[in-house]
Amino acid sequence: MNDEVLNAEERDLIGQVVSGEILAIFRWGLIVDLGLSRVGLVDVLYIDGDEGYVTGGRVSGYLDVFDEQKEKFILRPVGQTSLAERLRMKGFDV
């Protein structure tokens, strides 16, 4: 990751639990205002139809990584297993 993309405070938040306001809900995920330089994305892989997410609601999750291509922070809800860990459990080397 290019260190110039994120400031030191944002880099220190990677791996931590953060929360924010849901700005939009799409079939591919939730867009979340984290109060940082970029928005967050909760991927649809982590969303269950029964979760009850609503625009303007709050969501918390682990700040897994900053995706430079998407220019978004990737969030994983607390209690969810990361995609990389799911692949490792199936024997993939990631």
Secondary structure, DSSP 8 states (H G I E B T S, - for coil): --TTTS-HHHHHHTTSEEEEEEEEEETTEEEEE-SSSS-EEEEGGG--TTS---TT-EEEEEEEEEETTTTEEEEEETT---HHHHHHHTT---
